Amino acid sequence: MNGRKCAALVSGISERGKKLKIKFRKSITFRITGWLFLVMTVLMIMTFAVFRLVSVSVLQKTIRGYLLSSVNENTNRIAFYQDKARMDDNDLNDVYIRYKDGWLEIDDDFLDEINDVQSALYTSDGTMLYGKNPIARVMEKESFTASRVYRYETSDGNRYFVYDRKLNGAAMQGLWIRGVVPLRAEERQIGDIFRTSMIFVPVLLLAGIAVTYVTVRQSLMPVRRIEQTASEISRGTDLARRIEIGEVDAELSDLAEAFNGMLDRLERSFEAEQRFTSDASHELRTPMAVILNQTELALEKDRQPEEYRRALSVILRQGRRMQALIASMLDYTRMEMRPENYPLTDLDLSELADSTVRDMALIPTPSMTLTAEIQPGVRTCGNRLLLERALQNLIDNACKYGKEEGNILVRLETRDKKVILSVSDDGIGICAEDQPRIFERFYRADSSRSSRNVFGAGLGLSMVRKIMEIHGGTVSVESLPGEGSTFYLNFPDNNR
Ligand code: ADP
């Protein structure tokens, strides 16, 4: 491998690494886990700080409690006897100290040292008679302070709680018990708690992060599936694929359902487009074939002018057919793709129907009678251009498929407060099987194909249906073969 190739490979790998890094940073799982880690750490630090504060005060309270109870109990364990004979000398463990003109008896239950509290007996001048005191020497000069616990700090920085209590009884006047407890005990206990936390907190934190990561990943699984399905669909052409909606969280199953709904619509419109394209090309193929055929025939050899004229008139007819077909297709597509180009406004439907009938009556239709029964003052919310187009299509069909010397009736009425615009003829009619299909694009009933030479692309009624859809209404038909048909434009209630 030469140097340039190697450099390209290395830069390719580092580029991919960068992309992965960015993708990872942008991943929801990473972000949620990261934020949770941050929040948990802050929370733990705060909890620990609060805990430390509370525990210090609780510990101090406990230590003070120990100190008070040790000293108070010890005051009851000292007695004074003038007469040695009256002393309780049954207990050989008791301690006897000569004091003034008698004896001090220190019970063997005297708590010299318990829970780190060390107690000692003093005379008021500071001489220690009995007991233990870790800082007796430094406190030698400290006078006694009655009835409160106080702090004492030695020059080397050690801190203590101290409690002095005067003994009761006339004979023991001037005697004190001093209890001393080092604050080291409190610090040691907090230190213990801190050390234990230092082991448990990171373990808990890590466990929390791991659980969050797995849960978030698991919860986002459907999103991944949606993404995979979307990529598969965009890579291939299988629009029929759907996301399986299992037992996922409500929000995500809603998302999956919405996505599937969108795919349904996409698939339907894609199929419709495909059908439209294939139908359109099928419809164009026939006139095109006729044109080519006539042209080839005309050019094959020298022909009579009459033959050329016949060929050209066939070509012209087929050309017009194609022109009409293309115009209808363009109109239809424009309307379907951009319904917003046809805004709906309040309009006088009676006037619209009347003027359309008048215009249509001007088109010479041999031996057909076009009459109108129009209820005046009927208004609706609609698009003038589209509604005119719909009515024209229906009248046009009535002319195409009506019988010679037949009658066409356009009627506008309100029935049960519903606006209905209808076009009736007494023509060839439509058989029951064809009736549901005539509104499909490019569909033409066989009877009309075989009937007199009527040109039609099969788009007129589908356009009428689309127009009524845009208006929130419907189109329907009643027909009997051989007797005639009536097409109804039914407007929605809110258009009254
Ligand atoms: P086109 O008229 O161009 O063929 P349309 O979509 O307007 O297309 O109509 C579809 C089919 O419905 C027609 O081919 C015809 O078979 C039938 N049709 C429509 N209107 C009438 C009618 N008034 N009487 C009988 N058949 C009709």
Boltz pocket constraint, residues with backbone or C-beta under 6 A from the ligand:
constraints:
  - pocket:
      binder: B
      contacts: [[A, 393], [A, 394], [A, 397], [A, 398], [A, 400], [A, 401], [A, 402], [A, 425], [A, 427], [A, 428], [A, 429], [A, 430], [A, 438], [A, 439], [A, 440], [A, 443], [A, 444], [A, 445], [A, 446], [A, 447], [A, 448], [A, 449], [A, 455], [A, 456], [A, 457], [A, 458], [A, 459], [A, 460], [A, 461], [A, 462], [A, 485]]
      max_distance: 6.0
